[in-house]
Amino acid sequence: MNLDSLTKIPYGQLGIIALESCKDLGNKIDHYLLEKRKGTDSDLSTYLISVEEIRFSNGEGKIILEETVRGKDIYILCDIGNYSCTYEMFGFTNHKGPDDHFQDIKRILSAIGGKARRITVIMPLLVASRQHKRKRRESLDCAIALQELERLGVEDILTFDAHDPTVQNAIPMISFDNLYPTYEIVKSLIREEEDFLACRSNMLVISPDTGAMDRAIYYSSVLGLDIGLFYKRRDYSTIVKGKNPIVQHEYMGRSVEGQNILIVDDMIASGESIFDIAKELKKRNAKKVYVAVSFSLFTEGIEKFNEFYEKGLIDKVYSTNLSYLPDKVKAAPWFKEVDMSKFISKLIDNINYDRSISNLVDATQGIKKLLDEKANS
């Protein structure tokens, strides 16, 4: 038997468990997989495995698998950032936080009870990723969470744009893939913005801080753009809402006057950094300001984004649907949702057939092809 024929044999019958937090994304992924495998699994109407998530009145919970998973290649989807999921506890409505969602992953693993052939957890927003290292007497939440998954039988973890990918060193004996939505974001930008990249000498990629510099360098290199950096000067003597407040943004780079700007980062939380940088850019007479991020949490709401859009300080925010987006965000004139479901369906398809995902992980060739098509259109 040659290697080509082996890649046509799945590792096991495919099964997807989309927890409540990831229902919409799971349904889209299932749709794409059914389309891709039409004729291969003709007797199947869905790859989704039905589960029942139960909460007791004191807040405790359990999960029941409603069909067998024995011998299957299981993919568990969970969005730990989905705060729209609620349950009743002691007579009041409680919203699920990241810890609740992570506990649901462990409940599923417990319900599977070692019967699956292989288990992959797809957690687009990595749990506790903002507490990934220890500098003093503090918890190591992300590392401990990953080790828990390993002990419970998970063989592969897929996540996107981890705050610090080196946290995978906590679980060296299992697979950990940190993926980036760069190709899909760039594709959306090129299709939506007619004048995007029309004149590359009039456009800059901006990193909002030193931590995002690697990402900005990648965008600038594949798009052929110059780069600038805002350095966050913080007050390390004070802690506000768990972080040191920013005193001032210092800009390093060529003049932004008359330039279109693309700010790239991993996530928007409150948005304060983006607001400060947008104001600084407009003070320096920048033209359009685009923002591209993997995750949009909007922890302080979107009112200020509406205000900045109306004042012409921000033109458009491009962000994926890898984490929960309220309808009011999706409907906002300044927001563009980048759908990642087709990409994840390709990942699952390749892994299920034990094929390499290198061509999906490396976005460079795909972006170059997009740019060539744009130039020739």
Residue pairs with C-beta under 8 A, 6 or more apart in sequence:
6 354
7 353
7 354
7 355
8 353
9 353
10 73
10 352
10 353
11 73
11 117
11 118
11 351
11 352
11 353
11 354
12 71
12 72
12 73
12 116
12 117
12 118
12 352
13 71
13 72
13 73
14 33
14 41
14 47
14 72
14 73
14 75
14 348
14 352
15 47
15 49
15 69
15 72
15 73
15 74
15 75
15 116
16 26
16 29
16 30
16 33
16 47
16 48
16 49
16 74
16 75
16 77
16 348
17 48
17 49
17 51
17 74
17 75
17 76
17 77
17 108
18 25
18 26
18 27
18 29
18 30
18 48
18 77
19 51
19 53
19 76
19 77
19 78
19 79
19 101
19 104
19 105
19 108
20 53
20 82
20 85
20 104
21 78
21 79
21 80
21 82
21 85
21 96
21 101
21 104
21 324
22 77
22 78
22 79
22 82
24 321
25 77
25 79
25 321
25 322
25 340
25 341
25 344
26 48
26 77
27 48
28 339
28 341
28 342
28 345
29 77
29 341
29 344
29 345
29 348
30 46
30 47
30 48
31 341
32 341
32 342
32 345
32 346
33 47
33 345
33 348
33 349
34 44
34 45
34 46
34 47
36 345
36 346
36 349
37 349
41 47
49 65
49 66
49 67
49 69
49 72
49 74
50 65
50 66
50 67
51 63
51 64
51 65
51 66
51 108
51 111
52 63
52 64
52 66
53 61
53 63
53 104
54 61
54 62
54 63
54 64
55 61
55 87
55 88
55 89
57 88
57 89
57 90
58 89
58 90
59 87
59 89
59 90
59 94
61 87
61 103
61 104
61 107
62 107
63 104
63 107
63 108
63 110
63 111
64 111
65 108
65 111
65 112
68 115
69 112
69 115
69 116
70 115
70 116
71 115
71 116
71 117
72 116
72 117
73 116
73 117
73 118
73 120
73 352
74 112
74 116
74 117
74 118
74 119
74 120
75 120
75 121
75 122
75 348
76 105
76 108
76 109
76 119
76 120
76 121
76 122
77 122
78 101
78 102
78 104
78 105
78 121
78 122
78 123
79 101
79 123
79 124
79 125
79 322
79 323
79 324
80 98
80 101
80 102
80 123
80 125
80 126
80 127
81 98
81 125
81 295
81 297
81 323
81 324
82 96
82 101
82 323
82 324
83 95
83 96
83 97
83 324
84 95
84 324
84 326
85 95
85 96
85 100
85 101
86 93
86 94
86 95
86 96
87 93
87 94
87 96
88 94
98 127
98 128
101 127
102 127
102 128
102 145
105 121
105 123
105 149
106 148
106 149
106 152
109 119
109 149
109 152
109 153
109 154
110 152
112 119
112 153
114 153
116 153
118 155
118 156
119 153
119 154
119 155
119 156
120 154
120 155
120 156
120 157
120 158
120 351
121 149
121 154
121 156
121 157
121 158
122 158
122 159
122 344
122 347
122 348
123 157
123 158
123 159
124 159
124 160
124 295
124 320
124 322
124 323
124 340
125 159
125 160
125 295
125 322
125 323
126 142
126 159
126 160
126 162
126 163
126 167
127 141
127 142
127 145
128 141
128 142
128 144
128 145
129 142
129 159
129 162
129 163
129 164
129 167
130 163
131 138
131 139
131 140
131 141
131 142
132 140
132 141
132 142
132 143
132 162
132 163
132 164
132 167
133 140
133 164
133 167
134 140
140 170
142 167
142 170
143 167
143 170
144 170
146 157
146 167
146 168
146 170
146 171
146 176
147 170
147 171
149 157
149 171
150 171
150 173
150 174
154 174
155 174
155 175
156 174
156 175
156 176
156 177
156 351
157 171
157 174
157 175
157 176
157 177
158 177
158 179
158 347
159 176
159 177
159 178
159 179
160 178
160 179
160 180
160 181
160 294
160 295
160 320
160 322
160 340
161 178
161 179
161 180
161 181
161 266
161 267
161 294
161 295
162 168
162 178
163 266
165 178
168 176
168 178
177 357
177 361
179 347
179 360
179 361
180 294
180 361
180 363
181 294
181 320
181 322
181 338
181 340
181 343
182 218
182 219
182 222
182 363
182 367
183 343
183 363
183 366
183 367
183 370
184 320
184 338
184 339
184 340
184 343
185 292
185 318
185 320
185 338
186 219
186 222
186 223
186 363
186 367
186 370
187 366
187 370
188 318
188 336
188 338
189 196
189 262
189 290
189 292
189 318
190 196
190 197
190 370
190 371
190 374
192 316
192 318
192 336
193 290
193 316
195 260
196 260
196 290
197 203
197 223
197 371
197 374
200 223
200 224
200 225
202 258
202 259
202 260
202 287
203 225
203 259
203 260
203 261
203 262
204 225
204 226
204 227
204 228
204 253
204 254
204 256
204 259
204 260
204 261
204 262
205 216
205 219
205 220
205 223
205 225
205 226
205 227
205 228
205 262
205 264
206 216
206 227
206 228
206 229
206 230
206 253
206 256
206 261
206 262
206 263
206 264
206 277
206 281
207 213
207 215
207 216
207 217
207 227
207 228
207 229
207 230
207 263
207 264
207 265
208 230
208 232
208 263
208 265
208 273
208 274
208 277
209 229
209 230
209 231
209 232
209 265
209 273
210 229
210 231
210 232
212 264
212 265
212 266
213 229
215 264
215 265
215 266
216 227
216 229
216 264
217 227
219 225
219 262
219 264
219 292
220 226
220 227
222 363
222 364
222 367
222 368
223 367
223 371
224 371
225 262
226 253
226 254
227 253
228 251
228 252
228 253
228 254
228 256
229 251
229 252
229 253
230 249
230 250
230 251
230 252
230 277
230 280
231 249
231 250
231 251
231 252
232 246
232 249
232 273
233 246
233 247
233 248
233 249
233 250
234 244
234 245
234 246
234 247
235 244
235 245
235 246
235 247
236 244
238 244
238 245
246 272
246 273
246 276
249 273
249 276
249 277
249 280
251 280
251 284
255 284
256 281
256 284
256 285
256 286
257 284
257 285
257 286
258 285
258 286
258 287
259 286
259 287
260 286
260 287
260 288
260 289
260 290
261 281
261 286
261 287
261 288
261 289
261 290
262 290
262 291
262 292
263 274
263 277
263 278
263 289
263 290
263 291
263 292
264 291
264 292
264 293
265 273
265 274
265 291
265 292
265 293
266 293
266 294
266 295
267 293
267 294
267 295
267 296
267 297
268 274
268 291
268 293
268 295
268 296
268 297
268 298
268 317
268 319
269 297
269 299
270 299
270 300
271 298
271 300
271 304
271 305
272 300
274 291
274 314
275 304
275 308
275 313
278 289
278 308
278 313
278 314
279 313
281 289
282 289
282 312
282 313
288 315
289 313
289 314
289 315
290 315
290 316
290 317
290 318
291 314
291 316
291 317
291 318
292 317
292 318
292 319
293 317
293 318
293 319
294 319
294 320
294 322
295 319
295 320
295 322
295 323
296 317
296 319
296 323
296 325
296 329
296 335
297 323
298 305
298 326
298 329
302 328
302 329
302 332
305 314
305 317
305 332
305 334
305 335
306 332
306 334
308 314
308 334
309 315
309 332
309 333
309 334
314 334
315 334
316 334
316 335
316 336
317 334
317 335
317 336
318 336
318 338
319 325
319 335
319 336
319 337
319 338
320 337
320 338
320 339
320 340
321 337
321 338
321 339
321 340
321 341
322 340
325 337
329 335
330 337
343 360
346 360
347 357
347 360
350 356
350 357
350 360
351 357
359 365
